Amino acid sequence: MLKRLIKYLFKFLLWLFAFSLLGVIIYKWVPVPYTPLMAIRSLEAKDNFTTKHDWVSIDHISKDLQLAVICAEDQNFLKHRGFDFKAIEKAMDNNKKGKKVRGASTITQQTAKNVFLWPQRSWLRKGLEAYFTFLIETFWSKERILEVYLNSIEMGNGIYGAEAASQYWFKKPAQKLTKYEAASIAVILPNPREYRATRKSNYMENRRQWVMKQMRYHGTLVLKKQAYDPTGN
């Protein structure tokens, strides 16, 4: 009985691995039409709730928005392999000192969570997030990771992706966002259902100016079009 149970468990895990790997490989090329977060928000919402989500290629997303979200969310995005261990260590030190709790999730980790998992925190979800983060960094290029991220991330109440957010907040395509508008969208990402990209409060304005300053320091954004090759070729 025990051997049979172990056999079934092994088969289940094998199928789970194959299914997850297939999903990551498919999304290497295919646009992500819908995410678990979109489904959860729709189920939680009251009447008249609509989901706005328009997938566009990264070539149709402003370079300023691409750079703004990197500067706001994950400045080592182009350097790490999915996990920013320095940021994790810094966050742990701050949390131990009783300072404001900080996260250290990279853009890749957020992409893994948004596309394949659910938002609630648990050890199970964090473990699966690490697993999908590894797969994404292995099979996708940095350009693809950012493209999926910018098309899937929550950018307002019922607003998902750069194109829908740009149209909602600034009535223009994502390709035509200015630096200021790009920074305005980037600063709402930590709490997109509460913050407003068009709000002119001192806090929001200070955050915009900080992101724009980081953008100037960062310089020109150059993304890798190929996935990581462990052989160095």
Secondary structure by P-SEA (a helix, b strand, c coil): caaaaaaaaaaaaaaaaaaaaaaaaaaccccccccaaaaaaaaaccccbbbbbbbbccccccaaaaaaaaaaccccccccccccaaaaaaaaaaaaacccccccccaaaaaaaaccccccccaaaaaaaaaaaaaaaacccaaaaaaaaaaccccccccccaaaaaaaccccccccccaaaaaaaaaacccccccccccccaaaaaaaaaaaaaaaaacbbbbbccccccccc
